[in-house]
Amino acid sequence: MRAHRGTQWVRLVPVLATFAIVPMVKDTLFGFLPGPGQVIPVEQWALGLSAMVSRLANLVAAAVILHSYSDLVRGPDRAVLDVHPVRARALVMAIASHTFRARLYLPLCVAVLLLPVGLQGTWTAYAGALGLVVSAWLAGLGVGFFVHLGGVWAAYSDSLAVILDALRGDNPRMQAALIYAPGVALAVVGVSVELAAIGLEAALGGWTLGFLWLGIPIAIGGLAWAFVGRLADRFYVKASLLLADVDGAWASTDTKETAGDVYMQRLGNGRPELLRALRLGWRSLRIYATGGWVAGLVVAMLGWGTPERAMFWGAGATVWVAAVAALMPAKDPQWLDEALGLSTHDVMLARGSVAVTYTVGVLAPVSLVLLLRHGAYVQSLSLLALAVVCAFTAAIAARRWRESAVWGYGAAALVAWAGFMGVMG
């Protein structure tokens, strides 16, 4: 534990980076605010603020829900503690405390990002907007732990077997409950966030009681958290058995790799280091390959009407997918590279190349919309340049900081995204 204490400061890096990007994204995110010398009643821009903040709140909630899954279900503690008797409730509370502290940077980043609301609008609106985000963050924590523990119950439930069989696709039934648990949690939190956003808009319009609606997500999260202790006693240990069943189900299938089993594997023919990185990404970080295509298609639909929207969200999705290179060191231990006698330079280039190939999922549909719908050739090429820069920035960060690379890359990526939008604007 002492070895990790020296790296705690890196969690503040995204917060500091947010200070740098605020001037760059202010006009894009806060175009509804009064300009210099203007006096516009808050009622006239309350709708724009509530719509923008509700999206930020849902984004923060989604992040903490996914982190709660990785900490609770797939955390490194299981490999160490599974062979020992544990006090499940106390352990889950300790894990939740860690998640709370480790993800505190999320609302802090938003607190910095929302500063123009107070400086150009009113500090009352700023406090209400920040309150909505904090409420969503806490709700995501409570509902996330509740739903992920409940997912273990759902996996073993005979009454839900038919539903899971209908949803699971090629996945084992036991895994389906875990796959869809984050979506269920986000749906619950998302509804509460939208209700709170309605209350915020009404409060800024003059109905003071609307501020009380900001507590709806917290109430939902608190209600869910009230059951976490009992669920932990019954299902935390069972989660390890469930994961073993899932791994066993996959192991019993034919796992021979072919060119079609690993995303972009043909690019690694004759390039052993690139092939190893492609296989690592597909096995351990597949969400960045599949998620890139999902994000790209969503952005393409959002940007069909205006190229500015396609550029804004397309650049954000590109920056996110390129982070795969910064995450690889945590899945690829340093001793393995040393044992194999690999060049750190070759490893870095391979990781950067994999990140570039993953960004194709975003670039392909977004570029088609920019080219065919809007004739934006320069913007399309600029997105490609951004993808290459971000991919190799992530790879360099991985070489320099290894497991902490994602924090350094995250800060650089935020600035790159904001700077890109400032230049293209």
HELIX and SHEET records of a PDB file:
HELIX    1   1 ARG A    2  ARG A    5  1                                   4    
HELIX    2   2 GLN A    8  LEU A   12  5                                   5    
HELIX    3   3 VAL A   13  LEU A   29  1                                  17    
HELIX    4   4 VAL A   42  LEU A   72  1                                  31    
HELIX    5   5 ASP A   77  LEU A   81  1                                   5    
HELIX    6   6 ALA A   88  ALA A  102  1                                  15    
HELIX    7   7 TYR A  105  LEU A  113  1                                   9    
HELIX    8   8 LEU A  115  PRO A  116  1                                   2    
HELIX    9   9 VAL A  117  GLY A  121  3                                   5    
HELIX   10  10 TRP A  123  TYR A  156  1                                  34    
HELIX   11  11 ALA A  161  LEU A  167  1                                   7    
HELIX   12  12 ARG A  173  LEU A  204  1                                  32    
HELIX   13  13 THR A  208  GLY A  215  5                                   8    
HELIX   14  14 ILE A  216  TRP A  225  1                                  10    
HELIX   15  15 VAL A  228  ALA A  251  1                                  24    
HELIX   16  16 GLN A  265  GLY A  268  5                                   4    
HELIX   17  17 PRO A  272  SER A  284  1                                  13    
HELIX   18  18 ILE A  287  LEU A  302  1                                  16    
HELIX   19  19 PRO A  307  ALA A  322  1                                  16    
HELIX   20  20 VAL A  324  LYS A  331  1                                   8    
HELIX   21  21 GLN A  334  LEU A  340  1                                   7    
HELIX   22  22 THR A  344  LEU A  368  1                                  25    
HELIX   23  23 VAL A  369  ARG A  373  3                                   5    
HELIX   24  24 TYR A  377  TRP A  401  1                                  25    
HELIX   25  25 ARG A  402  SER A  404  5                                   3    
HELIX   26  26 ALA A  405  MET A  424  1                                  20    
END                                                                             
